[in-house]
Amino acid sequence: MEIDLQKRYDVVLVDFQTARLMLGALPYQNEVNHMRHLKDNEQALLTKLIAEAPQATYLFDSLSRVLAEEMNDGGMDSLRFFASDDAHRCFEKQLLERQFIDANEISVPVVVNLDDQGDLFELDIWKVDFSPLKQFPSV
């Protein structure tokens, strides 16, 4: 079955932006992020983090094929992941959380979230002072 990821992405993006606008979370932005494969530093971080998880082997297999988009989170480099199938996905649970220190000595919690199918859903990164990330967490 061939999936039109761009069509699916457009629908998800519209729904997600509408929800953010309704909640007043972010001002309207006419900016579209594009799905892409993981960058080397993102893959290295995720590999290190999920190595501790009971389902590590399953999650490792998905890293090479997972598609991601950068979240509009004020420069904190969080990622939303997309599955290769056309199934509806939603947040299910937090897999793990670790703390890093940014280049300016501010604490940076990093959370890996899974969807309702047990697949990667988000890499959620934020600085406790809500300022933009100076350096992506390294392993």
C-alpha positions in Angstrom: 0.0 0.0 0.0 1.5 3.3 -1.1 1.0 6.2 1.3 0.9 9.8 0.3 2.9 11.3 3.2 2.6 14.8 2.0 -1.2 14.6 2.0 -1.2 13.0 5.4 1.3 15.6 6.7 -0.8 18.5 5.4 -3.9 17.2 7.3 -2.0 16.6 10.5 -0.3 20.0 10.3 -3.6 21.8 9.8 -5.2 20.0 12.8 -2.1 20.6 15.0 -1.9 24.3 14.1 -5.6 24.7 14.6 -5.4 23.1 18.0 -2.5 25.4 19.0 -4.4 28.5 17.8 -7.5 27.5 19.7 -5.5 26.9 22.9 -3.6 30.2 22.3 -0.3 28.4 22.7 1.4 30.1 19.8 0.7 33.0 17.5 -0.3 32.1 13.9 2.7 31.4 11.8 2.7 30.7 8.1 5.7 28.4 8.4 5.7 24.7 7.3 8.3 22.4 8.6 9.1 19.4 6.4 9.6 15.8 7.4 13.1 14.5 7.1 15.3 11.7 8.3 17.2 12.2 11.5 20.5 14.1 11.6 23.5 12.3 12.9 23.5 14.1 16.3 19.8 13.4 16.8 20.2 9.7 15.9 23.2 9.5 18.3 21.3 11.0 21.2 18.2 8.8 20.6 20.4 5.7 20.3 22.1 6.5 23.6 18.7 7.3 25.4 16.7 4.3 24.1 19.5 1.8 24.8 18.2 1.8 28.4 14.6 0.9 27.4 13.2 -2.6 27.5 12.0 -2.2 23.9 15.4 -0.9 22.7 15.9 -3.4 19.9 12.5 -2.6 18.4 13.1 1.2 18.7 16.7 0.9 17.3 15.3 -0.8 14.1 13.0 2.2 13.6 15.7 4.9 13.8 17.0 4.5 10.3 13.6 4.8 8.7 11.7 7.2 11.0 10.7 10.6 9.6 10.8 13.7 11.8 9.9 17.3 11.8 11.2 20.0 14.0 8.6 21.3 16.4 8.0 25.1 16.6 9.1 25.2 20.2 11.1 28.5 20.5 14.4 27.1 19.4 14.7 24.0 21.7 15.1 21.5 18.9 12.3 19.1 19.8 11.2 16.6 17.2 7.9 15.0 16.3 8.2 11.6 14.6 6.0 10.1 11.9 5.2 6.5 11.2 5.6 5.0 7.8 2.0 3.8 7.8 -1.2 5.8 7.5 -2.5 5.0 11.0 -3.8 7.7 13.4 -1.2 8.2 16.1 -1.4 9.9 19.5 0.7 10.2 22.6 0.6 7.2 24.8 3.4 7.5 27.4 6.8 8.9 28.4 9.5 6.3 27.7 12.3 8.1 29.6 13.6 11.5 30.8 17.2 12.6 31.2 18.8 15.9 32.2 21.6 17.6 30.2 23.3 21.0 30.8 23.3 23.5 28.0 26.4 25.5 27.0 25.2 28.4 29.3 24.9 26.0 32.3 21.0 25.8 32.2 19.3 22.5 32.9 17.8 20.8 29.8 15.3 18.0 30.4 15.1 15.6 27.4 12.1 13.3 27.1 11.4 10.5 24.7 7.7 9.9 24.2 6.0 6.9 22.6 2.7 6.7 20.7 -0.2 4.4 21.3 1.5 1.7 19.1 4.7 1.8 21.0 6.6 3.7 18.3 8.6 6.9 18.7 6.3 9.9 19.0 8.4 12.9 20.2 11.9 13.9 21.3 10.8 16.7 23.7 13.6 19.1 24.7 13.3 22.2 26.7 15.4 24.5 28.8 14.0 25.2 32.3 14.4 28.9 31.7 12.5 28.6 28.3 15.4 30.3 26.4 16.5 28.8 23.0 18.9 25.9 23.2 22.6 26.9 22.7 23.9 23.4 21.9 22.1 20.2 21.0 22.5 17.6 23.9 25.5 15.4 23.2 26.1 11.8 24.3 
